[in-house]
Each structure stands twice: as structure tokens, then as C-alpha cells.
Amino acid sequence: MISGMDMLYRRVGSSGLKVSALSFGAWVTFGKQVGDPVAKQLLHAAYDAGVNFFDNAETYADGQAEIVMGHILRESGWPRDTYLVSSKVFFGAEHEGPNQVGLSRKHVVEACHAALQRLQVDYLDLYYCHRPDPEVPIEETARAMHDLITQGKALYWGTSEWSAAEIRTAHEVCARHHLHHPIVEQPQYNLFHRTRVEQEYAPLYQAPGLGTTIWSPLATGLLTGKYNDGVPSDSRLNAAGMEWLRDRLTGDPAFARRIAAVKELAAIAAELGTSLPRLGVAWCLKNPHVSSVILGASRPAQLQENLGALALVDQLTPAVMKRIDAISRPVAD
Ligand code: NDP
């Protein structure tokens, strides 16, 4: 079990904000796959291990994930300056009317107010645009984010799955109009999904100094080996409403080759005396452009296991990384 003493903290890009290298997110689990008592155990275990960032979004369980997290945060009595909490705007919560989704000024502001209520906090530490919105000028969204920051309702803003060109445009608009600029991007990053973080964003790390809080570090469970012999009945791929995820993962043309790669990676994990989940998470941590790896877990034991990845990072020597690369790169996108 790791304690807060063992946690590492990294700067979020060139901002002054410090985030735990391992953080914890609520997608699929809070308000959906797990009951409230388990959600509480998970959040407390994360906090006790030094995790200072809890990730959420308006769309997770249609707002329920934020409600569950809000209750736990309120009851915890944790000082507000010891943790960061995020929300993300774009997909909408319960309703999907024309102004209840997207990145218009109207929805960005109203979604922020709704998230603050659900999470029972006075401000969001990080407020992300969950996807780009081709129907809204970036300047409109950037101004809305700037105003929320000026009003103290959000401290920093960021993007999720924006292209490098869109992030650059946001920075240009913000520089031109003296607006608070985005400090962080939230992309998918794992052994099977690498191009965007490693290549597309590469020019942005130095200047403007992009930070990243990366999602699905275990490729939504694939890298744990749990799907090697089919989809277990108690996994997220069998949760109600998650058929689309099961189809996307198992229907990928590379699925069978990825399962084969996972089996080869398991041999490396065994040699190192560790587990596949730890190997997958530690591999993400090796990338210095990753500010934080957002963990997901539906059971406290999974979380404890994955938190142990911190101790593995030094064992991933250049020689080991080369072997991991040779196995995973041919099946990565
Ligand atoms: P992972 O890829 O790590 O998948 C987590 C899931 O894998 C768990 O819920 C569990 O699934 C399984 N798992 C994890 N550890 C273990 C283990 N040790 N042993 C066995 N199974 C394990 O991360 P997520 O996909 O959950 O993403 C993490 C966070 O990133 C989310 O909570 C969310 O905050 C954020 N996110 C952001 C997105 C965005 O668009 N910005 C998109 C997706 C996620 P099971 O319950 O089936 O056992």
C-alpha cells in the first residue's frame, strides 16, 4: 500500500499548478457501475495515497458521477487546498437540447454552474472542453473560459482530444485578446494509443508549454489481461449502456493482435516481478510530458494495485522500454 509520502507531483505544463503523477477519474464507475459506498472507498484510498486530482465530467452517468463525488468531497472534510477537482463540458448532462451541449458561451457557463452545484464546490480547479466544437468559434469558448476564471468559478482551463492545430489557435486567440489560455490537454494515452501524445503534440510541450492529464492508461482494461479469454461478466464492457465500448474495443481490427501483445507483455511483467496493470501505468509515467495518469478502477484492490506503478518506474530501464516498444508499437495507433 502506498502512502501520501510516496506520491510524486508534477507541474501541469508551464503553469504553476502541481498535480499528483497518478490521479483518479469517475468515468463508467461513479453513479453507474459501482455503488456509493465503493465510490467513497475508492476516493478515500486515492486521497490517502497522495492523489490530489479527481477527474469528472458533466456527461459521466448524466451528471450522477459529479453528484456522488460531491457528496464524498463534502463529507470528507478534506481541506479544499489539498485537492483538485475537474469537470468537462461538451456532451451535456441529462438533456441534449441545442444549448445543453457543445462549447457555446451559454453552455460553457451554464454547465460550469451546474457542475459546481453537483460537486458542491465553490470553484473547479480544472475545467476542460471535452471535445472540440466545430460549430462554435474558438474565441467564443476561450472568452467564456476566461470570464469564468476571472469570476473565480474555475482556476484553469484545458481541452480534451483537441487537435494540435486547435490548441494552437486557442493560444493565438488568447494571446491576441489577453485572455487566460488553456494549460492542459486530456488525451487518451497508453501502449496501444500513442501517436497524438508522442507526435502530434510534440511541438506544443516546449511552447506554449502544454501539460497532459492522460486517460485510459490501461486501454480501458485491455492492458490488464482481463480480456485475454473473453469479456468477464463483471467488467465494464458488460455494464448497461456500455455496448458501444465493447464493440469499439473488441471490434477493432487490431484486437486479436493486441491480445497477443498483452500476453507477451505479461512475460516481461513477470520477469520484473510485477503485474500487467502496473507495467501499463508505469510505462505512461515514463513519458515526461505526461503531467498525470488518470487511473480508473471499479474496485479498491484494482486501485491499490495500480498505485503501485509508481515504484516500478525506475525498473523500466531503456533496455526494458525497448522490449516493450518492440511488442506494442506494431499494434499501436
Ligand atoms: P483505464 O484504461 O485504466 O481502465 C480502467 C478500468 O480497467 C477499470 O475500471 C477496470 O475495469 C479495469 N482495471 C483497472 N485496473 C485494473 C486492475 N488492476 N485489474 C483488473 N482490472 C483493472 O482507465 P479509464 O478508461 O477508466 O480512464 C481513466 C479516467 O480517465 C476516467 O475515469 C476519466 O476520468 C478519464 N477519461 C477521460 C476521457 C476523455 O474523453 N477526456 C475518456 C475516458 C476516460 P472493470 O470495472 O471492467 O474491472
Residues whose N, C-alpha, C, O or C-beta is under 5 A from the ligand:
A	BS01	NDP	G25 A26 W27 D55 N56 H130 S160 Q186 I214 W215 S216 P217 L218 A219 T220 G221 T224 D234 S235 R236 L237 P277 I294 L295 G296 A297 S298 Q302 E305 N306
